[in-house]
Amino acid sequence: MRSWITDRMKRRNTIYIIPTKMGGYLNGLIVLMFLLSIGYSNNLLLIFTLFLFGFNLLWVIQTHFYLHALKIGDLHIPDGHVHESLSVKFSWRATPAGAQDWQLALLSSYGDIPVKVLGNLEHLTAGEIKLNKRGSWQWNFLKISSDRPYGLYRAFRYERAHSNSLAYPELIKEVTSPLLQKSAFQGEITSGQKGAGDFYSLGAYQGDGARLISWKHYARTGELLIKEGERPGSNMARFELLLALKNNENLLSVMATQMLLCHREEIPFYLKTPTRDIGPAYHREHLDECLRELALW
């Protein structure tokens, strides 16, 4: 029953107002004063009670208009790893006058995720969220609530989000480096290799990867030169997605962490899935593509 009521509240796009703790005390005081004024026929107390009730009603209207004036624009919810702080941004087409202070929560089929608001500009709110489950998150609603301007009543409403993001496997703090193997992909030099550091000549450094710089030559001459001859991807890491890994979050986390390590160390890596092969490469786009496969596995 509670779930049915909550679902109807989300779909009606209505502003709901409930008293806060202080607002509850105020309403209780008004009721008590009204009963005393009627019971003892005290007209002065009755007038003061009605006067306080009028102000109370005005505060309710002010709380309603504070949230009613807020018009949502675009939502930017990035992909990221489980339990990692993800930066989110919400733009507003209209904002109320005065101090901007509201609480936000993103609602999905996996559950409600509160947004830690970091700051508000005139038409932009920046915050952070943490996802607790790997997979595809379909954001259905954004819950906006506020107790402005007086803190006596809390108003909240639901706005449709129409957004989605991916939660990659959780990163592990300590993980061993992946095992490297010789690459045998077409176009790469595989004969006569002794390691990733082999080279046949030196060339001018033009912003290539730092792994290719000949640091021994730099120490002797002070010139930045790169190693030429073999491709930097002669050694690579290989990952494979198996059906047995579908529910093994720990192994998926190890793979995601090792892929990130390969990206940072500029080590080409290759991901094999039951349907396709990805790589080898180590650039950011390749890393994101592999992490998407892990998130949806």
MARFINU-786967 format. One line per field, with one value per residue (C-alpha): residue number from 1; residue in one letter; x, y, z. Coordinates in steps of 0.001 Angstrom, whole numbers, always signed. Layout:
N
num: (NUM_...)
residu: (a_...)
c1: (X_...)
c2: (Y_...)
c3: (Z_...)
***
This chain:
297
num: (1_2_3_4_5_6_7_8_9_10_11_12_13_14_15_16_17_18_19_20_21_22_23_24_25_26_27_28_29_30_31_32_33_34_35_36_37_38_39_40_41_42_43_44_45_46_47_48_49_50_51_52_53_54_55_56_57_58_59_60_61_62_63_64_65_66_67_68_69_70_71_72_73_74_75_76_77_78_79_80_81_82_83_84_85_86_87_88_89_90_91_92_93_94_95_96_97_98_99_100_101_102_103_104_105_106_107_108_109_110_111_112_113_114_115_116_117_118_119_120_121_122_123_124_125_126_127_128_129_130_131_132_133_134_135_136_137_138_139_140_141_142_143_144_145_146_147_148_149_150_151_152_153_154_155_156_157_158_159_160_161_162_163_164_165_166_167_168_169_170_171_172_173_174_175_176_177_178_179_180_181_182_183_184_185_186_187_188_189_190_191_192_193_194_195_196_197_198_199_200_201_202_203_204_205_206_207_208_209_210_211_212_213_214_215_216_217_218_219_220_221_222_223_224_225_226_227_228_229_230_231_232_233_234_235_236_237_238_239_240_241_242_243_244_245_246_247_248_249_250_251_252_253_254_255_256_257_258_259_260_261_262_263_264_265_266_267_268_269_270_271_272_273_274_275_276_277_278_279_280_281_282_283_284_285_286_287_288_289_290_291_292_293_294_295_296_297)
residu: (m_r_s_w_i_t_d_r_m_k_r_r_n_t_i_y_i_i_p_t_k_m_g_g_y_l_n_g_l_i_v_l_m_f_l_l_s_i_g_y_s_n_n_l_l_l_i_f_t_l_f_l_f_g_f_n_l_l_w_v_i_q_t_h_f_y_l_h_a_l_k_i_g_d_l_h_i_p_d_g_h_v_h_e_s_l_s_v_k_f_s_w_r_a_t_p_a_g_a_q_d_w_q_l_a_l_l_s_s_y_g_d_i_p_v_k_v_l_g_n_l_e_h_l_t_a_g_e_i_k_l_n_k_r_g_s_w_q_w_n_f_l_k_i_s_s_d_r_p_y_g_l_y_r_a_f_r_y_e_r_a_h_s_n_s_l_a_y_p_e_l_i_k_e_v_t_s_p_l_l_q_k_s_a_f_q_g_e_i_t_s_g_q_k_g_a_g_d_f_y_s_l_g_a_y_q_g_d_g_a_r_l_i_s_w_k_h_y_a_r_t_g_e_l_l_i_k_e_g_e_r_p_g_s_n_m_a_r_f_e_l_l_l_a_l_k_n_n_e_n_l_l_s_v_m_a_t_q_m_l_l_c_h_r_e_e_i_p_f_y_l_k_t_p_t_r_d_i_g_p_a_y_h_r_e_h_l_d_e_c_l_r_e_l_a_l_w)
c1: (+0_+2811_+4603_+1419_+919_+4557_+4319_+1207_+2938_+5825_+3576_+1312_+4096_+2591_+4310_+3752_+4205_+4654_+5603_+9107_+9680_+9441_+6425_+4721_+5294_+3848_+718_+247_+516_-2066_-4516_-3973_-4465_-7646_-9100_-8234_-9733_-12986_-13115_-12555_-14341_-11199_-11642_-8192_-6545_-8783_-7735_-4068_-4603_-6210_-3423_-789_-2764_-2736_+1042_+1337_-702_+1464_+4597_+3076_+2406_+5946_+7407_+5262_+6303_+9983_+9919_+7312_+9658_+12339_+12308_+14653_+16809_+19400_+20921_+24494_+25101_+28419_+29493_+31799_+32918_+30854_+31350_+33298_+32285_+30806_+30377_+26855_+25479_+21926_+21027_+17915_+15795_+14463_+15429_+13715_+14947_+17092_+19328_+19366_+19218_+17493_+18092_+18240_+17890_+17973_+15427_+15956_+14783_+17808_+16801_+17104_+20539_+20929_+22906_+25532_+25138_+28545_+27458_+24761_+25266_+22485_+21372_+23622_+23928_+27024_+26991_+28254_+26638_+27895_+26441_+26250_+25561_+27276_+25227_+23066_+21251_+18091_+17221_+13460_+12876_+14697_+13312_+13679_+12944_+13481_+12440_+13053_+12437_+11614_+12332_+8814_+7595_+9271_+8111_+9080_+8211_+9304_+10623_+11168_+14887_+15104_+18769_+20946_+24510_+26744_+28308_+31631_+33013_+34468_+38176_+40499_+43155_+45839_+46011_+48817_+49930_+48411_+50546_+52005_+52373_+53828_+51434_+50754_+48345_+48818_+51036_+53153_+56793_+57066_+60337_+63507_+61795_+63435_+61099_+59033_+62167_+63911_+64544_+66623_+67204_+66461_+64143_+63034_+60504_+57228_+54888_+54814_+54182_+56690_+57429_+59251_+61736_+65332_+66134_+69706_+70384_+68677_+70933_+74037_+73117_+70060_+68134_+64662_+64720_+62351_+63084_+62165_+61963_+59419_+55881_+55283_+52612_+54933_+53905_+50275_+47800_+44934_+41564_+38694_+35064_+33665_+30129_+31481_+32344_+28755_+28210_+31834_+32141_+35590_+37166_+35443_+36832_+40320_+39976_+38721_+41577_+44190_+42757_+43054_+46630_+47421_+45929_+48069_+51242_+50467_+50447_+48190_+45488_+42995_+39517_+37875_+34142_+31878_+30617_+33560_+37186_+38209_+41728_+44558_+45034_+45556_+43959_+41054_+38340_+39474_+39466_+35928_+34691_+36127_+34726_+31285_+31536_+32388_+29539_+26941_+28357)
c2: (+0_+2379_+1592_+2266_+5635_+6626_+5688_+7855_+10766_+10579_+10634_+13512_+16172_+17845_+19807_+18177_+20083_+18575_+20310_+19952_+19284_+22997_+23312_+20484_+22269_+25463_+23728_+21979_+25324_+26901_+24044_+24239_+28022_+27668_+25075_+27217_+30353_+28480_+26698_+29843_+32225_+34339_+36605_+38145_+34716_+33754_+36869_+36147_+32512_+33541_+36066_+33332_+30947_+33559_+33883_+30090_+29859_+32550_+30549_+27466_+29500_+30910_+27395_+26259_+29132_+28653_+25174_+26044_+28674_+26062_+24764_+21911_+21930_+19299_+16529_+15335_+11995_+10380_+6759_+5617_+2860_+1419_+3244_+6004_+9660_+10738_+14414_+15276_+18554_+19856_+22952_+24994_+27003_+29132_+29498_+31226_+34507_+34478_+31753_+28612_+25604_+22328_+18609_+16278_+12518_+10421_+7605_+4435_+848_-80_+2355_+5994_+7630_+10877_+13664_+15409_+19032_+20728_+24142_+26175_+28823_+30896_+28184_+25245_+22799_+20625_+17496_+13972_+10546_+7053_+4012_+778_-1744_-2611_-2343_+52_+2655_+4075_+7293_+7736_+10668_+13476_+14270_+17926_+19001_+22118_+23648_+27220_+29976_+29568_+25931_+25279_+23243_+20903_+20892_+18176_+17105_+14600_+15520_+12971_+12456_+10643_+9762_+6693_+5847_+2828_+1632_-79_-2756_-1422_-603_-2471_-580_-3237_-5488_-7351_-6252_-8269_-10921_-9695_-11809_-11370_-9821_-11714_-9288_-8482_-5462_-5741_-6815_-10143_-11607_-11211_-9514_-9518_-7190_-4034_-1892_-3172_-565_-118_+3668_+6983_+9702_+13188_+13381_+14874_+14372_+10582_+8400_+8773_+5042_+5555_+8167_+6974_+8153_+6852_+9033_+11990_+11542_+11649_+14420_+16237_+15574_+14065_+11246_+8307_+4683_+3685_+351_-1858_-839_-26_-2715_-5712_-6862_-6734_-7885_-10177_-10322_-12675_-12527_-15939_-16918_-17919_-14253_-12983_-13033_-12844_-9190_-9642_-10978_-8290_-5672_-7127_-6948_-3346_-2281_-4006_-2374_+1029_+182_-744_+2540_+4557_+2616_+2756_-1036_-2286_-4665_-6840_-7945_-11062_-11571_-14373_-12064_-9862_-8904_-5418_-4072_-4197_-542_+1532_+4918_+6305_+5446_+1824_+1692_+3115_+592_-2313_-1008_-754_-4430_-5280_-3127_-4874_-8387)
c3: (+0_+907_-2354_-4334_-2628_-3208_-6875_-7312_-5571_-8043_-11104_-10102_-10228_-7161_-4394_-1009_+2247_+5703_+8970_+10355_+14051_+14873_+12580_+14436_+17759_+16287_+14992_+18327_+20116_+17802_+18419_+22190_+22222_+20158_+22550_+25580_+24033_+23243_+26607_+28674_+26256_+26079_+23077_+23380_+23274_+20340_+18387_+19086_+18025_+14728_+14181_+14695_+12466_+9680_+9892_+9936_+6729_+5149_+5990_+4297_+1144_+1177_+1459_-1468_-3716_-2892_-4427_-7051_-8522_-9175_-12764_-13652_-16783_-17679_-15553_-16011_-14301_-15334_-15380_-12595_-10280_-7445_-4105_-5869_-5508_-8841_-9699_-10844_-12141_-12323_-14316_-13544_-15969_-13085_-9435_-6481_-5084_-1973_-596_-2702_-436_-1305_-889_-3873_-4330_-7494_-7710_-9738_-9850_-7700_-4960_-3913_-3991_-2003_-3646_-1537_-2620_-2842_-4043_-5758_-8409_-9949_-12379_-11513_-8628_-8211_-6088_-5561_-5520_-4715_-6475_-4489_-7243_-10520_-13693_-15669_-13569_-15106_-13295_-13192_-10872_-9105_-5654_-4669_-1103_+954_+4279_+3110_+3887_+7598_+8439_+9748_+6783_+4329_+728_-1746_-5259_-7895_-11337_-14105_-14685_-18066_-17655_-17185_-16224_-15716_-12481_-13186_-10821_-7591_-7638_-5273_-3333_-3645_-6684_-8419_-11874_-14724_-16415_-19706_-22801_-26271_-28736_-31932_-33584_-37241_-37914_-34787_-34740_-32933_-34191_-32228_-29292_-25905_-24060_-24230_-23945_-27128_-29831_-32972_-33071_-31368_-32669_-31631_-28796_-30074_-27161_-27389_-24353_-21531_-21700_-25017_-23726_-23505_-19991_-20137_-23180_-21434_-18391_-20610_-23054_-21664_-24916_-24950_-27506_-27950_-28746_-32278_-34054_-32289_-31480_-27800_-27638_-28041_-24564_-23538_-20898_-21812_-20067_-20782_-19685_-18843_-17862_-14465_-13784_-14043_-10285_-9147_-8169_-6658_-9866_-11939_-9543_-9970_-13750_-13659_-11374_-13527_-16666_-15023_-14049_-17662_-18857_-16456_-17281_-21035_-21287_-24112_-22939_-24728_-23624_-25029_-24564_-25804_-28569_-29577_-29039_-27868_-28338_-27786_-26762_-23635_-24417_-22389_-24931_-24978_-21173_-21015_-23579_-21613_-18335_-19950_-20838_-17229_-15902_-18068_-17662)
***
